[in-house]
Amino acid sequence: MTGATERWREVGDRVYVRRHHDMDLNVGLVVGDGACLVVDTRATWEQGRELTDAVRTVTPHPWAVVNTHMHFDHSFGNGAFRPASIWGHRRCVEALTRDGEAMRLRRVERYREAGDAEKVAQLTATRIDPPDLPVDDTATLDVGGRPVELRHLGRGHTDNDLVVLVPDADLLLAGDLVEEGAPPQFGDGFPLDWPATMNAVLALISGAVVPGHGAVVDRAFVEGQRDELARLAEVARDGYATGRPAVEVARDVPYFGEFALQAVERAYLQLSAEPV
């Protein structure tokens, strides 16, 4: 991915981002006095282990970890950071405990179909390790004398998204509630809720925003994504009310191809009050 360097970049006072070639994924690192916090752990135990070595190029301090949500690329490296404490939303813990193995097997099959033997081997050897410190709505961590706030602001990319606010650095790590370089991902998403959740994200922004994937962005970018999501919700509600098929409505939303269709299908699922 263009812009992915796999080197730490300081984006706020002692707050670093490492942007990876694989999936253009961002990992965050908050360093305090005698402690640090790692935000997301990558997609396999091996990638997590590589990340632990990278953290040690910045700080020798003991770490805690937070998963911004349940998806494998943000949480399957957890085991490499044990015995440290790992924070995550309560539904993230539940999803990884209940469905983590099935998630792993689905990804293994996709990599097998793509002929990526290295990824197949890495994921096959990865043990699912859910967070052990569940968060419901908010938690404030003391990271070496620095307050770091974990907030669940509502449903969006998943039902278990956490954002990580570092007030003394004017910085927000938003996980996959914010995406740069690719459309938002709706496979486990809640398109009708996401605009309101983005309004809550905007209320926390006082400086830079680190998305789950892609380049660091600003408030204007997040406002633009919120507006796109609001347009999607409006068009989907209209289409559902008038009986238009999702594939037709997908042509009218501000995304394209499979992303647009998946977004409308997820919105229709919410509107039909079926379990999502």
RANORZI-V891720 format. One record per backbone hydrogen bond with DSSP energy under -0.5 kcal/mol. NH is the residue of the N-H (numbers start at 0). CO is the residue of the C=O. If there is no record, write none. Layout:
nh & co
NH & CO
NH & CO
//
This chain:
nh & co
3 & 0
4 & 2
5 & 18
8 & 16
10 & 8
10 & 14
11 & 14
14 & 11
15 & 28
16 & 8
17 & 26
18 & 6
18 & 16
19 & 17
19 & 24
22 & 20
23 & 20
24 & 21
25 & 211
26 & 17
27 & 38
28 & 15
29 & 36
30 & 13
30 & 28
31 & 29
31 & 34
32 & 143
33 & 31
35 & 61
36 & 29
37 & 63
38 & 27
39 & 37
39 & 65
40 & 73
47 & 43
48 & 44
49 & 45
50 & 46
51 & 47
52 & 48
53 & 49
54 & 50
55 & 51
56 & 53
57 & 54
58 & 54
61 & 33
63 & 35
64 & 84
65 & 37
66 & 86
67 & 65
73 & 70
74 & 70
74 & 71
75 & 41
75 & 71
76 & 41
77 & 74
79 & 76
80 & 77
81 & 78
83 & 80
86 & 64
87 & 132
89 & 134
91 & 88
92 & 88
93 & 89
94 & 90
95 & 91
96 & 92
97 & 93
98 & 94
99 & 94
99 & 95
102 & 98
103 & 99
104 & 100
105 & 101
106 & 102
107 & 103
108 & 104
109 & 105
110 & 106
111 & 107
112 & 108
113 & 109
114 & 111
115 & 110
116 & 114
119 & 115
120 & 116
121 & 117
122 & 118
123 & 119
124 & 120
125 & 122
131 & 85
132 & 85
133 & 131
134 & 87
138 & 149
140 & 138
140 & 147
142 & 140
142 & 145
143 & 141
145 & 142
146 & 144
147 & 140
148 & 164
149 & 138
150 & 148
150 & 162
151 & 136
152 & 150
155 & 157
161 & 67
162 & 150
163 & 172
164 & 148
164 & 162
165 & 170
166 & 164
168 & 165
169 & 166
170 & 165
171 & 207
172 & 163
173 & 171
173 & 209
174 & 209
176 & 173
177 & 174
179 & 212
188 & 185
189 & 155
192 & 189
193 & 189
194 & 190
195 & 192
196 & 192
197 & 193
198 & 194
199 & 195
200 & 196
201 & 197
202 & 198
203 & 199
203 & 200
204 & 200
204 & 201
207 & 169
208 & 216
209 & 171
210 & 208
211 & 174
211 & 177
212 & 177
213 & 23
216 & 208
221 & 217
222 & 218
223 & 219
224 & 220
225 & 221
226 & 222
227 & 223
228 & 224
229 & 225
230 & 226
231 & 227
232 & 228
233 & 229
234 & 230
235 & 231
236 & 232
237 & 233
238 & 234
239 & 235
240 & 236
241 & 237
242 & 239
243 & 238
247 & 244
248 & 244
249 & 245
250 & 247
251 & 248
252 & 249
258 & 255
259 & 255
260 & 256
261 & 257
262 & 258
263 & 259
264 & 260
265 & 261
266 & 262
267 & 263
268 & 264
269 & 265
270 & 266
271 & 267
272 & 269
273 & 268
//
